Amino acid sequence: MLDFPRWKIWGISIILIVGVLLSVPSFVPERHLQGLPNWMTARINLGLDLAGGSHLLLEAQTEDVARQRLEQMEEAIRLEMRRQRPRIEIGEVSTAGGQLSFLVRNPAQVDAAAELARGQTQPVGLTGQRDWNVNVVDTTRVVMRPTEAGINDAIERAMETATEVVRRRIDELGTREPTIIRQGSNRIVVQVPGLQDPEALKALLGRTARLEFKLVDLTATPEQLAQGRAPVGSQILPYPTSPAGVIAVQRRAMVTGDQINEAIQGFSPQTNEPVVNIRFDGEGGRRFARVTQENVGRPFAIILDDVVISAPNINEPILGGSAQISGGFTVESANELAISLRSGKLPVELTVVEERTVGPDLGADSIRSGTLAGIIGTVAVLVFMIAVYGRFGVYANIALILNVFLILGIMAALNATLTLPGIAGFVLTIGAAVDANVLINERIREEQRRGRKVVDAVATGYREAQRAIFDANITNVIAGSLLFYFGSGPVRGFAVVLVIGIITSVFTAVTVTRMFAALWLRRARPKELVI
């Protein structure tokens, strides 16, 4: 129990030195760390309650989900009917009333069309229901109605996707440790530490970034455009830079933003104005090439969130799988669009329903209060341990100080975030860290009273006490892990500090103090032990 060969002493010493070195950058101003290797600049991030920052509550417009499902199902039905041999001719396709209906021109193909429509539906979880009900009405019309279970499932999946897209967009901004969590069925909470001006963040998150390329419908007359009435199979969309202010485009998209591999901000070689250069994936590049080959001389519209930003002519087939989006961008707006396209489109529109900015002064007050509490707690523990346990109290105090540096070093290495509850967990860990030494020292006293010699009393005290120490701390680690897994935001901050503190305190209180005791016993060989 007290046998410490040279390799073990060196191993423990190296762990302690590395932990102390990793903690140092967190005490140094960030400007002094420039130019150093990455491993020497790792710092503890401060949470929103300490560093200040922005808090946004986003609400999803879930009615968009039902509309998008209708559009996607219409596209799928048209494609499936065209694939059949013989082809199933359909017409009078309607999405009025929140349902999809279409007429089968050949009555002999109605049953086949209905069966194909049912094949496009999916089961909803373990409910036994499907996401669409399919019925034949008036012997020739197939009607598809979305079920409530299907809509709810689609909304849930859309919110999961929206949360992930929000996370990717914020990560592209280079912010540290944002908190992004779901609240209720249709809300997302976003907290970004250190961001005092949330306007750029609001603009980035409020953009759906639904990019579409559609052919312009040249059959629409000026009268139809003025009345907002589109030809069959087309739609009227805003076009701010055109004289009419609107334009008619086909409903079917040539290519969508889902088929984009890359989007970066650049400059037009002709006008030097900011643009966004995009590159399609394999399928998107093939579709774009095919459509541009078949429609040379016709204009196509580049549509962002249902607004046409430009409508250039197809002068020649575009076969390279890339395109350029221009539309009076600034460098900042072009970069924001590129970020939005790279991170993916939002499946639902998000609006800001609550906004708060936490100033850094409040965080500074919290840090001062937490630091003061930590200093008072640490000093009180140090004085108590020396007064009660003498030499072994000094060992416990050295271990406690090393434990503080190890916690900070590990948190910096993991790029963890320190929150106000995390400071509470830190102070709690300081008080709990000496529990193990109290158990060990009291057990050594007990073994002395039983008549054991000094070395036997110390060895037995460590051996018998560490069983209870490990059992108690394993349950604490399990509790902290559950807090981290099921909690969010500040609760996770508390759990991170708690779990790291428990692990390091067991190492320093048991292993490090045992090494100190063994080295002293080996050198001094005392006949009596006052503890």
Steps between C-alpha positions, in 0.01 A plus 500: 500500500792735577732364230577776249768406244674775310289458182178546696631816670601643163162407346302675776732802486459534122119484530505776762741720300296463180181584689654814648640611160162449330331718760741794464358647170161549670665753735683689223336768277421355158709760315815368669443150362515593132764316303520208742417140394133401526555263793648789699207735433212280613285699742184454700204660324265714706127441473233758424446580869872579546621644168174666400354445155174456315190295580245434225176305511401384152153379405438280197213566260385139491229565241785505246550128563155404371544714187843353426369146545228568243753636252736206551220247468374666180850479351534135607159405353570669167839326475361158595212520249742593219724204581225243449482297181249563358514853638212605729363830373374734775356851499315761702757468780387708799639572846201704616364438849826353630461180297639368171258385233546408135289364218596172329416545132469127426236346734664159456813632674329647808571199723865490392535874562346469848732211582802700387382792715472270803854385431619858556363504856699395807407352840523743793715349776324223690156660481372268227394806297641628173591858418244526216152357437432409136145475361334486158223756452251514209658187348780695325649737757763394758505707820792494747437654842782546755423338836547681831758244609689555175498879540618479862779261402606732215504800736714308749750402230499856363579640845786254547641602162449871576688465831793335324504762221500780761792329673699475175435864408613627840811279486586660164511839676786373714325560833598290800279250673153621400205347683229382259208306645139421415227660710155353462381370165585795275761719671879509511710681762832642378761641739830627360759612759706808417272623219379846597345596162241237404386666176729294275397186687130585462542563129685170457249292695194674360592407143347172386756476215265302277676537166327395177572530130182515289425578137321828434151456351507717186130435426387722789354829373552839668131498592538167680805628684318816605207293629731251676352219286745238373450255212430137592813333639664833589506746788549873551799598714639840609783631282605834656744602224256453210270781374188299582627402845387140442576215261335172398707184544424132460410320821742215436857579600792424271739462794467578872740602775499142631720407204776752579840370608681829550415869534761772548497879477696641207506785249368518145787516246289733279364752752711425809181499711463248784341172389450149636668220303327165538583147388237229461533137602499229233124471460447877517772564242347247257150645538623858461699403188203316345253783561737770369569290189129470429419867566775706335373854443243487781534683832505316831436644844729470800263499797597544864224455759224554239653825373665516156843661534596472131370351173786464252472349152644159422741602224660158475484166682657518847683168528761562769273434798547850637315832493523852632237691697499879473243748620636822643677334793744661739799295610327434834165397350669278241700329774185451711322342202799271437495389866124438481534291183793299638319419824183394319156650468268533795198271457285759678514877532632621837399831654653667806236524773733591787838670509730582791853632515697425816773759561851394606471706820252254648733214409796682659303542822418128495865410447609727788237353732583144398873561535449653846288202608764261365786679681311509830406134471852395406668696780255364757567142387878553498502641853273223630709218350830635641348561843347154527746271317839677506745357245235287332280811487779678308510210254122527458529875441768457232279239334204739518692778325622259233142382461388855419763530225412156362130590475580823317753326274263221399217746435733708281619191309137395438408856397228483766283793601493639854160632607375649826366159616841364394665734753259362760609149403863611523456632856309184594782287361757686713304419815438141397859442383632470856234245599726222376794628706280528809396133455862392447640696796229384739557140391876540564420632848277200562773258391746675733261456792491129419875487556632483144842642421534819298549348153232233555253758632549728196486215248191345659332838534538572126402146398184481712385858442532498123223240465245737651650791305465326164147375573379846605657680205381248239141577600576872476649458151188308391277778635712768327495307171122477511478875569719564195307259274149613590574861596567802284672837524595590859419151631756353262755760611453388860523131402823548300685664790356249749608189307846635413546611863402161639745314275792735569429520872515121536831499313656778707350405838583130478791448259691828538478522881591132525814572295588793730450282808704210353792726408502657847482163678780365280724799577419579866410149630309645800441289810183687593233671295309805623193545286 
